[in-house]
């Protein structure tokens, strides 16, 4: 269960440019935490895409929701849509936090960081060079390398709220 859970958290954090506070909790309740109801799947141009609908996030309180569209990637093993479906199969359809343990309890930020650290160690990567925030920053870097403009990247990462697009394609090209 936990392998499916953390694989999904890591890959979606990257592909959707998520803030750590959108998938984990601290001690207090977190209005920005993504719920199961914020995720849906939709076939677009024959591809099964994942849509994340977010209303509550930094700079967007009280505004209309935005829809993040995540396209499948050709290598199944690294496809965010596939990995999310694998996780949802074990998670089930109970209402509540999108990312949670079998009990329904959301993942705390420190638990997330601990698992990330051990995954980095296992992969023989320097765990001092990566933080929970690295998925979001890495996505921005990847988008830049792929030729997206700064203003496109700001939209994909929801960095500004002015002239905000309500439907955002966050799909990066295959990374491998
Ligand atoms: C998730 O969807 C609910 C409605 O189902 C909405 O109230 C909530 O703000 C959304 N969560 C986020 C983080 O935007």
Backbone and ligand atoms as CSV (ligand in chain L), in Angstrom:
chain,resi,resn,atom,element,x,y,z
A,1,UNK,N,N,0.837,-1.207,0.000
A,1,UNK,CA,C,0.000,0.000,0.000
A,1,UNK,C,C,0.872,1.257,0.000
A,2,UNK,N,N,1.848,1.243,0.922
A,2,UNK,CA,C,2.663,2.463,1.047
A,2,UNK,C,C,3.537,2.698,-0.174
A,3,UNK,N,N,3.951,1.615,-0.826
A,3,UNK,CA,C,4.744,1.799,-2.045
A,3,UNK,C,C,3.900,2.498,-3.111
A,4,UNK,N,N,2.673,2.038,-3.305
A,4,UNK,CA,C,1.766,2.674,-4.279
A,4,UNK,C,C,1.503,4.127,-3.895
A,5,UNK,N,N,1.301,4.347,-2.597
A,5,UNK,CA,C,0.991,5.680,-2.076
A,5,UNK,C,C,2.121,6.671,-2.369
A,6,UNK,N,N,3.336,6.313,-1.964
A,6,UNK,CA,C,4.433,7.272,-2.111
A,6,UNK,C,C,4.885,7.421,-3.562
A,7,UNK,N,N,4.791,6.350,-4.340
A,7,UNK,CA,C,5.063,6.499,-5.782
A,7,UNK,C,C,4.124,7.534,-6.372
A,8,UNK,N,N,2.856,7.439,-6.025
A,8,UNK,CA,C,1.859,8.368,-6.571
A,8,UNK,C,C,2.131,9.793,-6.074
A,9,UNK,N,N,2.441,9.926,-4.791
A,9,UNK,CA,C,2.714,11.278,-4.261
A,9,UNK,C,C,3.911,11.913,-4.952
A,10,UNK,N,N,4.970,11.141,-5.114
A,10,UNK,CA,C,6.183,11.694,-5.719
A,10,UNK,C,C,5.922,12.103,-7.169
A,11,UNK,N,N,5.298,11.221,-7.923
A,11,UNK,CA,C,5.168,11.517,-9.358
A,11,UNK,C,C,4.134,12.617,-9.616
A,12,UNK,N,N,3.079,12.651,-8.821
A,12,UNK,CA,C,2.074,13.704,-9.022
A,12,UNK,C,C,2.610,15.056,-8.530
A,13,UNK,N,N,3.386,15.034,-7.462
A,13,UNK,CA,C,4.002,16.281,-6.987
A,13,UNK,C,C,4.830,16.905,-8.108
A,14,UNK,N,N,5.512,16.052,-8.858
A,14,UNK,CA,C,6.323,16.555,-9.971
A,14,UNK,C,C,5.439,17.014,-11.132
A,15,UNK,N,N,4.608,16.127,-11.625
A,15,UNK,CA,C,3.871,16.451,-12.854
A,15,UNK,C,C,2.846,17.565,-12.656
A,16,UNK,N,N,2.332,17.731,-11.457
A,16,UNK,CA,C,1.319,18.776,-11.238
A,16,UNK,C,C,1.905,20.010,-10.554
A,17,UNK,N,N,3.225,20.061,-10.404
A,17,UNK,CA,C,3.884,21.213,-9.763
A,17,UNK,C,C,3.274,21.487,-8.381
A,18,UNK,N,N,3.046,20.444,-7.600
A,18,UNK,CA,C,2.324,20.657,-6.341
A,18,UNK,C,C,3.219,21.208,-5.247
A,19,UNK,N,N,2.615,21.986,-4.371
A,19,UNK,CA,C,3.282,22.407,-3.143
A,19,UNK,C,C,3.143,21.264,-2.137
A,20,UNK,N,N,4.145,21.100,-1.271
A,20,UNK,CA,C,4.089,20.012,-0.287
A,20,UNK,C,C,2.824,20.121,0.565
A,21,UNK,N,N,2.441,21.364,0.854
A,21,UNK,CA,C,1.268,21.617,1.682
A,21,UNK,C,C,-0.042,21.254,0.993
A,22,UNK,N,N,0.027,20.826,-0.263
A,22,UNK,CA,C,-1.181,20.412,-0.966
A,22,UNK,C,C,-1.391,18.902,-0.888
A,23,UNK,N,N,-0.364,18.196,-0.410
A,23,UNK,CA,C,-0.491,16.740,-0.300
A,23,UNK,C,C,-0.184,16.203,1.104
A,24,UNK,N,N,0.289,17.064,1.976
A,24,UNK,CA,C,0.589,16.620,3.349
A,24,UNK,C,C,-0.018,17.592,4.354
A,25,UNK,N,N,-0.045,17.165,5.603
A,25,UNK,CA,C,-0.560,18.031,6.666
A,25,UNK,C,C,0.517,18.285,7.718
A,26,UNK,N,N,0.358,19.383,8.440
A,26,UNK,CA,C,1.161,19.616,9.640
A,26,UNK,C,C,0.226,19.396,10.811
A,27,UNK,N,N,0.485,20.035,11.927
A,27,UNK,CA,C,-0.340,19.733,13.104
A,27,UNK,C,C,-1.783,20.226,12.961
A,28,UNK,N,N,-1.941,21.383,12.321
A,28,UNK,CA,C,-3.286,21.964,12.207
A,28,UNK,C,C,-3.998,21.416,10.965
A,29,UNK,N,N,-5.292,21.668,10.890
A,29,UNK,CA,C,-6.025,21.197,9.709
A,29,UNK,C,C,-5.611,22.050,8.515
A,30,UNK,N,N,-5.672,21.473,7.348
A,30,UNK,CA,C,-5.093,22.098,6.164
A,30,UNK,C,C,-6.143,22.241,5.060
A,31,UNK,N,N,-6.626,23.465,4.844
A,31,UNK,CA,C,-7.668,23.661,3.825
A,31,UNK,C,C,-7.155,23.445,2.402
A,32,UNK,N,N,-5.822,23.438,2.235
A,32,UNK,CA,C,-5.255,23.264,0.885
A,32,UNK,C,C,-5.013,21.806,0.521
A,33,UNK,N,N,-5.295,20.908,1.465
A,33,UNK,CA,C,-5.016,19.495,1.219
A,33,UNK,C,C,-5.939,18.947,0.119
A,34,UNK,N,N,-5.344,18.304,-0.866
A,34,UNK,CA,C,-6.150,17.730,-1.951
A,34,UNK,C,C,-6.975,16.552,-1.445
A,35,UNK,N,N,-8.205,16.500,-1.908
A,35,UNK,CA,C,-9.114,15.416,-1.537
A,35,UNK,C,C,-9.330,14.502,-2.743
A,36,UNK,N,N,-9.864,13.320,-2.448
A,36,UNK,CA,C,-10.175,12.405,-3.552
A,36,UNK,C,C,-11.101,13.081,-4.558
A,37,UNK,N,N,-12.022,13.883,-4.049
A,37,UNK,CA,C,-13.006,14.519,-4.937
A,37,UNK,C,C,-12.385,15.563,-5.867
A,38,UNK,N,N,-11.127,15.928,-5.647
A,38,UNK,CA,C,-10.471,16.904,-6.509
A,38,UNK,C,C,-9.837,16.259,-7.742
A,39,UNK,N,N,-9.923,14.934,-7.831
A,39,UNK,CA,C,-9.282,14.233,-8.950
A,39,UNK,C,C,-10.330,13.549,-9.812
A,40,UNK,N,N,-10.157,13.679,-11.106
A,40,UNK,CA,C,-11.029,12.939,-12.025
A,40,UNK,C,C,-10.219,12.526,-13.247
A,41,UNK,N,N,-10.814,11.667,-14.036
A,41,UNK,CA,C,-10.139,11.204,-15.248
A,41,UNK,C,C,-11.033,11.528,-16.438
A,42,UNK,N,N,-10.396,11.857,-17.535
A,42,UNK,CA,C,-11.146,12.310,-18.695
A,42,UNK,C,C,-10.376,11.915,-19.943
A,43,UNK,N,N,-11.081,11.415,-20.937
A,43,UNK,CA,C,-10.391,11.055,-22.177
A,43,UNK,C,C,-10.323,12.281,-23.083
A,44,UNK,N,N,-9.101,12.683,-23.384
A,44,UNK,CA,C,-8.888,13.841,-24.253
A,44,UNK,C,C,-8.013,13.384,-25.415
A,45,UNK,N,N,-8.516,13.545,-26.621
A,45,UNK,CA,C,-7.796,13.097,-27.817
A,45,UNK,C,C,-7.319,11.650,-27.655
A,46,UNK,N,N,-8.209,10.796,-27.253
A,46,UNK,CA,C,-7.968,9.352,-27.101
A,46,UNK,C,C,-7.005,8.984,-25.976
A,47,UNK,N,N,-6.569,9.978,-25.190
A,47,UNK,CA,C,-5.665,9.678,-24.082
A,47,UNK,C,C,-6.414,9.846,-22.770
A,48,UNK,N,N,-6.223,8.880,-21.871
A,48,UNK,CA,C,-6.872,8.975,-20.567
A,48,UNK,C,C,-6.077,9.938,-19.695
A,49,UNK,N,N,-6.607,11.137,-19.472
A,49,UNK,CA,C,-5.902,12.179,-18.724
A,49,UNK,C,C,-6.454,12.275,-17.314
A,50,UNK,N,N,-5.632,12.843,-16.451
A,50,UNK,CA,C,-6.058,13.060,-15.082
A,50,UNK,C,C,-6.280,14.561,-14.904
A,51,UNK,N,N,-7.366,14.911,-14.250
A,51,UNK,CA,C,-7.648,16.327,-14.012
A,51,UNK,C,C,-7.661,16.562,-12.501
A,52,UNK,N,N,-6.870,17.518,-12.057
A,52,UNK,CA,C,-6.917,17.922,-10.648
A,52,UNK,C,C,-7.609,19.278,-10.590
A,53,UNK,N,N,-8.701,19.332,-9.857
A,53,UNK,CA,C,-9.449,20.582,-9.745
A,53,UNK,C,C,-9.155,21.198,-8.392
A,54,UNK,N,N,-8.546,22.370,-8.411
A,54,UNK,CA,C,-8.114,23.002,-7.160
A,54,UNK,C,C,-8.767,24.360,-6.995
A,55,UNK,N,N,-9.292,24.577,-5.807
A,55,UNK,CA,C,-9.890,25.869,-5.481
A,55,UNK,C,C,-9.046,26.575,-4.430
A,56,UNK,N,N,-8.629,25.795,-3.440
A,56,UNK,CA,C,-7.884,26.385,-2.326
A,56,UNK,C,C,-6.397,26.195,-2.520
A,57,UNK,N,N,-5.721,27.254,-2.878
A,57,UNK,CA,C,-4.258,27.208,-2.855
A,57,UNK,C,C,-3.753,28.640,-2.722
A,58,UNK,N,N,-2.500,28.751,-2.434
A,58,UNK,CA,C,-1.849,30.045,-2.255
A,58,UNK,C,C,-2.241,30.978,-3.404
A,59,UNK,N,N,-2.599,32.182,-3.106
A,59,UNK,CA,C,-2.983,33.218,-4.082
A,59,UNK,C,C,-4.353,32.973,-4.718
A,60,UNK,N,N,-5.068,31.926,-4.350
A,60,UNK,CA,C,-6.337,31.662,-5.049
A,60,UNK,C,C,-7.542,31.591,-4.118
A,61,UNK,N,N,-7.370,31.932,-2.848
A,61,UNK,CA,C,-8.492,31.764,-1.927
A,61,UNK,C,C,-9.703,32.576,-2.379
A,62,UNK,N,N,-10.849,31.925,-2.382
A,62,UNK,CA,C,-12.078,32.601,-2.754
A,62,UNK,C,C,-12.267,32.801,-4.243
A,63,UNK,N,N,-11.353,32.301,-5.045
A,63,UNK,CA,C,-11.493,32.459,-6.491
A,63,UNK,C,C,-12.052,31.187,-7.114
A,64,UNK,N,N,-12.231,31.232,-8.409
A,64,UNK,CA,C,-12.758,30.062,-9.113
A,64,UNK,C,C,-11.729,28.949,-9.144
A,65,UNK,N,N,-12.201,27.712,-9.273
A,65,UNK,CA,C,-11.239,26.606,-9.346
A,65,UNK,C,C,-10.426,26.633,-10.635
A,66,UNK,N,N,-9.250,26.028,-10.576
A,66,UNK,CA,C,-8.491,25.784,-11.796
A,66,UNK,C,C,-8.432,24.278,-12.018
A,67,UNK,N,N,-8.292,23.895,-13.248
A,67,UNK,CA,C,-8.214,22.482,-13.610
A,67,UNK,C,C,-6.836,22.209,-14.183
A,68,UNK,N,N,-6.112,21.310,-13.545
A,68,UNK,CA,C,-4.796,20.930,-14.050
A,68,UNK,C,C,-4.943,19.642,-14.845
A,69,UNK,N,N,-4.537,19.692,-16.075
A,69,UNK,CA,C,-4.650,18.494,-16.918
A,69,UNK,C,C,-3.296,17.794,-17.001
A,70,UNK,N,N,-3.281,16.518,-16.635
A,70,UNK,CA,C,-2.047,15.737,-16.681
A,70,UNK,C,C,-2.222,14.609,-17.682
A,71,UNK,N,N,-1.383,14.640,-18.700
A,71,UNK,CA,C,-1.487,13.634,-19.770
A,71,UNK,C,C,-0.701,12.383,-19.411
A,72,UNK,N,N,-1.108,11.247,-19.967
A,72,UNK,CA,C,-0.292,10.046,-19.743
A,72,UNK,C,C,1.061,10.165,-20.430
A,73,UNK,N,N,2.023,9.444,-19.922
A,73,UNK,CA,C,3.362,9.415,-20.514
A,73,UNK,C,C,3.571,8.042,-21.131
A,74,UNK,N,N,4.375,7.974,-22.200
A,74,UNK,CA,C,4.472,6.723,-22.954
A,74,UNK,C,C,5.063,5.535,-22.184
A,75,UNK,N,N,5.960,5.798,-21.250
A,75,UNK,CA,C,6.533,4.667,-20.511
A,75,UNK,C,C,5.658,4.414,-19.284
A,76,UNK,N,N,4.942,3.280,-19.315
A,76,UNK,CA,C,3.934,2.963,-18.323
A,76,UNK,C,C,4.456,3.044,-16.886
A,77,UNK,N,N,5.653,2.563,-16.714
A,77,UNK,CA,C,6.271,2.530,-15.392
A,77,UNK,C,C,6.436,3.925,-14.784
A,78,UNK,N,N,6.529,4.937,-15.640
A,78,UNK,CA,C,6.727,6.306,-15.169
A,78,UNK,C,C,5.564,7.209,-15.556
A,79,UNK,N,N,4.433,6.596,-15.851
A,79,UNK,CA,C,3.285,7.394,-16.290
A,79,UNK,C,C,2.480,7.860,-15.068
A,80,UNK,N,N,2.333,9.177,-14.883
A,80,UNK,CA,C,1.628,9.668,-13.696
A,80,UNK,C,C,0.171,9.198,-13.631
A,81,UNK,N,N,-0.465,9.089,-14.796
A,81,UNK,CA,C,-1.877,8.675,-14.801
A,81,UNK,C,C,-1.993,7.219,-14.362
A,82,UNK,N,N,-1.113,6.377,-14.900
A,82,UNK,CA,C,-1.119,4.963,-14.548
A,82,UNK,C,C,-0.788,4.747,-13.066
A,83,UNK,N,N,0.223,5.459,-12.593
A,83,UNK,CA,C,0.658,5.303,-11.201
A,83,UNK,C,C,-0.443,5.770,-10.240
A,84,UNK,N,N,-1.147,6.824,-10.663
A,84,UNK,CA,C,-2.270,7.311,-9.847
A,84,UNK,C,C,-3.399,6.287,-9.828
A,85,UNK,N,N,-3.671,5.686,-10.982
A,85,UNK,CA,C,-4.728,4.663,-11.021
A,85,UNK,C,C,-4.356,3.460,-10.164
A,86,UNK,N,N,-3.085,3.067,-10.204
A,86,UNK,CA,C,-2.631,1.945,-9.364
A,86,UNK,C,C,-2.856,2.259,-7.891
A,87,UNK,N,N,-2.535,3.495,-7.511
A,87,UNK,CA,C,-2.717,3.875,-6.113
A,87,UNK,C,C,-4.200,3.900,-5.740
A,88,UNK,N,N,-5.018,4.476,-6.613
A,88,UNK,CA,C,-6.443,4.598,-6.281
A,88,UNK,C,C,-7.117,3.234,-6.161
A,89,UNK,N,N,-6.567,2.258,-6.891
A,89,UNK,CA,C,-7.101,0.895,-6.792
A,89,UNK,C,C,-6.935,0.362,-5.366
A,90,UNK,N,N,-5.797,0.614,-4.744
A,90,UNK,CA,C,-5.619,0.140,-3.360
A,90,UNK,C,C,-6.264,1.091,-2.350
A,91,UNK,N,N,-6.294,2.375,-2.682
A,91,UNK,CA,C,-6.881,3.345,-1.752
A,91,UNK,C,C,-8.387,3.152,-1.597
A,92,UNK,N,N,-9.046,2.845,-2.713
A,92,UNK,CA,C,-10.504,2.748,-2.665
A,92,UNK,C,C,-11.141,4.115,-2.845
A,93,UNK,N,N,-12.466,4.144,-2.742
A,93,UNK,CA,C,-13.196,5.368,-3.119
A,93,UNK,C,C,-13.786,6.116,-1.923
A,94,UNK,N,N,-13.291,5.781,-0.738
A,94,UNK,CA,C,-13.789,6.474,0.455
A,94,UNK,C,C,-13.436,7.971,0.375
A,95,UNK,N,N,-14.390,8.840,0.710
A,95,UNK,CA,C,-14.134,10.286,0.744
A,95,UNK,C,C,-12.973,10.582,1.673
A,96,UNK,N,N,-12.335,11.698,1.458
A,96,UNK,CA,C,-11.275,12.107,2.369
A,96,UNK,C,C,-10.053,12.567,1.612
A,97,UNK,N,N,-8.925,12.682,2.319
A,97,UNK,CA,C,-7.708,13.147,1.666
A,97,UNK,C,C,-7.359,12.252,0.476
A,98,UNK,N,N,-6.890,12.857,-0.602
A,98,UNK,CA,C,-6.476,12.069,-1.766
A,98,UNK,C,C,-5.366,11.092,-1.364
A,99,UNK,N,N,-4.359,11.630,-0.696
A,99,UNK,CA,C,-3.249,10.782,-0.267
A,99,UNK,C,C,-3.409,10.485,1.218
A,100,UNK,N,N,-3.629,9.214,1.529
A,100,UNK,CA,C,-3.838,8.834,2.930
A,100,UNK,C,C,-3.386,7.393,3.132
A,101,UNK,N,N,-3.175,7.054,4.383
A,101,UNK,CA,C,-2.897,5.664,4.740
A,101,UNK,C,C,-4.190,4.862,4.668
A,102,UNK,N,N,-4.067,3.559,4.841
A,102,UNK,CA,C,-5.242,2.698,4.799
A,102,UNK,C,C,-6.328,3.112,5.779
A,103,UNK,N,N,-5.899,3.736,6.886
A,103,UNK,CA,C,-6.849,4.185,7.905
A,103,UNK,C,C,-7.613,5.434,7.475
A,104,UNK,N,N,-7.150,6.091,6.401
A,104,UNK,CA,C,-7.772,7.344,5.975
A,104,UNK,C,C,-7.029,8.569,6.482
A,105,UNK,N,N,-6.020,8.335,7.325
A,105,UNK,CA,C,-5.264,9.464,7.877
A,105,UNK,C,C,-4.308,10.025,6.815
A,106,UNK,N,N,-4.277,11.371,6.680
A,106,UNK,CA,C,-3.367,11.957,5.697
A,106,UNK,C,C,-1.908,11.812,6.124
A,107,UNK,N,N,-1.007,12.018,5.200
A,107,UNK,CA,C,0.431,11.883,5.452
A,107,UNK,C,C,0.941,13.203,6.024
A,108,UNK,N,N,1.723,13.111,7.088
A,108,UNK,CA,C,2.274,14.353,7.632
A,108,UNK,C,C,3.492,14.739,6.811
A,109,UNK,N,N,3.805,16.019,6.888
A,109,UNK,CA,C,4.949,16.500,6.125
A,109,UNK,C,C,6.235,15.787,6.544
A,110,UNK,N,N,6.382,15.542,7.835
A,110,UNK,CA,C,7.636,14.914,8.280
A,110,UNK,C,C,7.708,13.450,7.832
A,111,UNK,N,N,6.564,12.777,7.788
A,111,UNK,CA,C,6.570,11.399,7.265
A,111,UNK,C,C,6.961,11.393,5.788
A,112,UNK,N,N,6.413,12.347,5.050
A,112,UNK,CA,C,6.727,12.455,3.626
A,112,UNK,C,C,8.236,12.665,3.431
A,113,UNK,N,N,8.803,13.574,4.216
A,113,UNK,CA,C,10.233,13.878,4.093
A,113,UNK,C,C,11.088,12.669,4.461
A,114,UNK,N,N,10.638,11.911,5.442
A,114,UNK,CA,C,11.383,10.736,5.884
A,114,UNK,C,C,11.418,9.666,4.790
A,115,UNK,N,N,10.280,9.430,4.170
A,115,UNK,CA,C,10.223,8.426,3.101
A,115,UNK,C,C,11.030,8.892,1.891
A,116,UNK,N,N,10.928,10.182,1.588
A,116,UNK,CA,C,11.715,10.726,0.474
A,116,UNK,C,C,13.205,10.508,0.729
A,117,UNK,N,N,13.620,10.787,1.947
A,117,UNK,CA,C,15.027,10.637,2.301
A,117,UNK,C,C,15.484,9.188,2.129
A,118,UNK,N,N,14.674,8.250,2.579
A,118,UNK,CA,C,15.113,6.857,2.464
A,118,UNK,C,C,15.066,6.395,1.007
A,119,UNK,N,N,14.139,6.927,0.203
A,119,UNK,CA,C,14.106,6.579,-1.222
A,119,UNK,C,C,15.356,7.122,-1.928
A,120,UNK,N,N,15.772,8.328,-1.542
A,120,UNK,CA,C,16.981,8.919,-2.131
A,120,UNK,C,C,18.208,8.090,-1.767
A,121,UNK,N,N,18.276,7.695,-0.502
A,121,UNK,CA,C,19.407,6.874,-0.047
A,121,UNK,C,C,19.436,5.572,-0.812
A,122,UNK,N,N,18.264,4.948,-0.948
A,122,UNK,CA,C,18.170,3.686,-1.675
A,122,UNK,C,C,18.647,3.857,-3.110
A,123,UNK,N,N,18.348,5.026,-3.705
A,123,UNK,CA,C,18.742,5.304,-5.088
A,123,UNK,C,C,20.170,5.838,-5.188
A,124,UNK,N,N,20.856,5.878,-4.048
A,124,UNK,CA,C,22.222,6.382,-3.993
A,124,UNK,C,C,22.342,7.824,-4.478
A,125,UNK,N,N,21.317,8.617,-4.166
A,125,UNK,CA,C,21.360,10.050,-4.473
A,125,UNK,C,C,21.642,10.796,-3.173
A,126,UNK,N,N,22.295,11.948,-3.287
A,126,UNK,CA,C,22.629,12.736,-2.108
A,126,UNK,C,C,21.356,13.337,-1.512
A,127,UNK,N,N,20.975,12.836,-0.348
A,127,UNK,CA,C,19.692,13.264,0.219
A,127,UNK,C,C,19.730,14.711,0.719
A,128,UNK,N,N,20.915,15.311,0.779
A,128,UNK,CA,C,20.976,16.727,1.180
A,128,UNK,C,C,20.604,17.651,0.031
A,129,UNK,N,N,20.633,17.114,-1.186
A,129,UNK,CA,C,20.387,17.962,-2.356
A,129,UNK,C,C,18.918,18.007,-2.752
A,130,UNK,N,N,18.079,17.215,-2.110
A,130,UNK,CA,C,16.660,17.171,-2.472
A,130,UNK,C,C,15.796,17.365,-1.236
A,131,UNK,N,N,14.734,18.151,-1.437
A,131,UNK,CA,C,13.781,18.396,-0.358
A,131,UNK,C,C,12.392,18.087,-0.899
A,132,UNK,N,N,11.412,18.122,-0.006
A,132,UNK,CA,C,10.035,17.888,-0.446
A,132,UNK,C,C,9.645,18.863,-1.564
A,133,UNK,N,N,10.216,20.055,-1.501
A,133,UNK,CA,C,9.900,21.102,-2.473
A,133,UNK,C,C,10.564,20.849,-3.839
A,134,UNK,N,N,11.492,19.905,-3.890
A,134,UNK,CA,C,12.265,19.676,-5.125
A,134,UNK,C,C,11.404,19.192,-6.286
A,135,UNK,N,N,10.275,18.552,-5.991
A,135,UNK,CA,C,9.419,18.074,-7.085
A,135,UNK,C,C,8.884,19.269,-7.875
A,136,UNK,N,N,8.425,20.268,-7.151
A,136,UNK,CA,C,7.865,21.470,-7.783
A,136,UNK,C,C,8.949,22.251,-8.530
A,137,UNK,N,N,10.080,22.416,-7.870
A,137,UNK,CA,C,11.196,23.138,-8.495
A,137,UNK,C,C,11.733,22.346,-9.688
A,138,UNK,N,N,11.816,21.031,-9.519
A,138,UNK,CA,C,12.300,20.177,-10.613
A,138,UNK,C,C,11.384,20.241,-11.821
A,139,UNK,N,N,10.080,20.324,-11.580
A,139,UNK,CA,C,9.128,20.420,-12.689
A,139,UNK,C,C,9.341,21.728,-13.448
A,140,UNK,N,N,9.567,22.809,-12.700
A,140,UNK,CA,C,9.803,24.106,-13.335
A,140,UNK,C,C,11.093,24.069,-14.153
A,141,UNK,N,N,12.115,23.442,-13.599
A,141,UNK,CA,C,13.391,23.333,-14.299
A,141,UNK,C,C,13.235,22.516,-15.572
A,142,UNK,N,N,12.528,21.391,-15.434
A,142,UNK,CA,C,12.289,20.521,-16.581
A,142,UNK,C,C,11.509,21.265,-17.678
A,143,UNK,N,N,10.494,22.020,-17.259
A,143,UNK,CA,C,9.688,22.777,-18.224
A,143,UNK,C,C,10.567,23.796,-18.951
A,144,UNK,N,N,11.455,24.433,-18.208
A,144,UNK,CA,C,12.368,25.407,-18.810
A,144,UNK,C,C,13.283,24.725,-19.838
A,145,UNK,N,N,13.820,23.570,-19.448
A,145,UNK,CA,C,14.713,22.830,-20.363
A,145,UNK,C,C,13.977,22.396,-21.626
A,146,UNK,N,N,12.659,22.179,-21.478
A,146,UNK,CA,C,11.876,21.735,-22.631
A,146,UNK,C,C,11.383,22.897,-23.482
A,147,UNK,N,N,11.780,24.108,-23.104
A,147,UNK,CA,C,11.491,25.250,-23.952
A,147,UNK,C,C,10.226,26.019,-23.629
A,148,UNK,N,N,9.568,25.696,-22.501
A,148,UNK,CA,C,8.410,26.500,-22.108
A,148,UNK,C,C,8.905,27.879,-21.651
A,149,UNK,N,N,8.117,28.911,-21.937
A,149,UNK,CA,C,8.516,30.269,-21.554
A,149,UNK,C,C,8.292,30.464,-20.054
A,150,UNK,N,N,8.924,31.504,-19.526
A,150,UNK,CA,C,8.757,31.807,-18.100
A,150,UNK,C,C,7.288,32.021,-17.756
A,151,UNK,N,N,6.560,32.703,-18.640
A,151,UNK,CA,C,5.155,32.963,-18.282
A,151,UNK,C,C,4.322,31.684,-18.363
A,152,UNK,N,N,4.650,30.802,-19.290
A,152,UNK,CA,C,3.956,29.494,-19.322
A,152,UNK,C,C,4.245,28.709,-18.048
A,153,UNK,N,N,5.477,28.760,-17.596
A,153,UNK,CA,C,5.868,28.010,-16.392
A,153,UNK,C,C,5.174,28.590,-15.159
A,154,UNK,N,N,5.047,29.915,-15.132
A,154,UNK,CA,C,4.343,30.538,-13.994
A,154,UNK,C,C,2.890,30.079,-13.938
A,155,UNK,N,N,2.284,29.914,-15.100
A,155,UNK,CA,C,0.899,29.443,-15.135
A,155,UNK,C,C,0.836,27.980,-14.684
A,156,UNK,N,N,1.723,27.144,-15.236
A,156,UNK,CA,C,1.702,25.714,-14.892
A,156,UNK,C,C,1.919,25.503,-13.403
A,157,UNK,N,N,2.803,26.311,-12.816
A,157,UNK,CA,C,3.095,26.156,-11.394
A,157,UNK,C,C,2.194,26.998,-10.497
A,158,UNK,N,N,1.211,27.681,-11.093
A,158,UNK,CA,C,0.277,28.525,-10.338
A,158,UNK,C,C,1.040,29.515,-9.462
A,159,UNK,N,N,2.026,30.154,-10.051
A,159,UNK,CA,C,2.852,31.081,-9.282
A,159,UNK,C,C,2.250,32.476,-9.193
A,160,UNK,N,N,1.360,32.778,-10.092
A,160,UNK,CA,C,0.721,34.097,-10.005
A,160,UNK,C,C,-0.770,33.912,-10.208
A,161,UNK,N,N,-1.534,34.824,-9.665
A,161,UNK,CA,C,-2.974,34.649,-9.753
A,161,UNK,C,C,-3.594,35.618,-10.757
A,162,UNK,N,N,-2.875,36.665,-11.100
A,162,UNK,CA,C,-3.406,37.612,-12.087
A,162,UNK,C,C,-3.443,36.933,-13.457
A,163,UNK,N,N,-4.383,37.330,-14.272
A,163,UNK,CA,C,-4.549,36.788,-15.623
A,163,UNK,C,C,-4.429,35.271,-15.608
A,164,UNK,N,N,-5.070,34.714,-14.619
A,164,UNK,CA,C,-4.926,33.287,-14.388
A,164,UNK,C,C,-5.720,32.485,-15.386
A,165,UNK,N,N,-5.134,31.460,-15.896
A,165,UNK,CA,C,-5.902,30.578,-16.774
A,165,UNK,C,C,-6.644,29.584,-15.907
A,166,UNK,N,N,-7.843,29.259,-16.304
A,166,UNK,CA,C,-8.643,28.343,-15.489
A,166,UNK,C,C,-8.462,26.903,-15.915
A,167,UNK,N,N,-7.886,26.719,-17.083
A,167,UNK,CA,C,-7.651,25.360,-17.543
A,167,UNK,C,C,-6.183,25.269,-17.943
A,168,UNK,N,N,-5.443,24.494,-17.197
A,168,UNK,CA,C,-3.988,24.530,-17.351
A,168,UNK,C,C,-3.457,23.165,-17.766
A,169,UNK,N,N,-2.777,23.125,-18.898
A,169,UNK,CA,C,-2.109,21.877,-19.288
A,169,UNK,C,C,-0.742,21.848,-18.624
A,170,UNK,N,N,-0.582,20.952,-17.681
A,170,UNK,CA,C,0.711,20.880,-17.000
A,170,UNK,C,C,1.602,19.788,-17.569
A,171,UNK,N,N,1.088,19.074,-18.560
A,171,UNK,CA,C,1.859,17.935,-19.045
A,171,UNK,C,C,3.196,18.341,-19.646
A,172,UNK,N,N,4.241,17.824,-19.055
A,172,UNK,CA,C,5.562,17.990,-19.623
A,172,UNK,C,C,5.771,16.868,-20.609
A,173,UNK,N,N,6.796,16.987,-21.417
A,173,UNK,CA,C,7.111,15.910,-22.340
A,173,UNK,C,C,7.703,14.745,-21.545
A,174,UNK,N,N,7.813,13.580,-22.165
A,174,UNK,CA,C,8.437,12.469,-21.438
A,174,UNK,C,C,9.818,12.873,-20.940
A,175,UNK,N,N,10.112,12.484,-19.731
A,175,UNK,CA,C,11.368,12.905,-19.141
A,175,UNK,C,C,12.477,11.879,-19.341
A,176,UNK,N,N,12.101,10.746,-19.912
A,176,UNK,CA,C,13.143,9.703,-20.063
A,176,UNK,C,C,13.331,9.323,-21.524
L,1,LIG,C1,C,-11.430,19.986,-3.483
L,1,LIG,O1,O,-12.771,19.962,-3.882
L,1,LIG,C2,C,-13.671,20.474,-2.902
L,1,LIG,C3,C,-15.066,20.247,-3.436
L,1,LIG,O2,O,-15.241,18.876,-3.670
L,1,LIG,C4,C,-13.362,21.927,-2.661
L,1,LIG,O3,O,-14.215,22.458,-1.684
L,1,LIG,C5,C,-11.906,22.049,-2.212
L,1,LIG,O4,O,-11.562,23.403,-2.091
L,1,LIG,C6,C,-10.972,21.396,-3.195
L,1,LIG,N1,N,-9.629,21.331,-2.622
L,1,LIG,C7,C,-8.660,22.145,-2.991
L,1,LIG,C8,C,-7.336,21.915,-2.336
L,1,LIG,O5,O,-8.784,23.009,-3.829
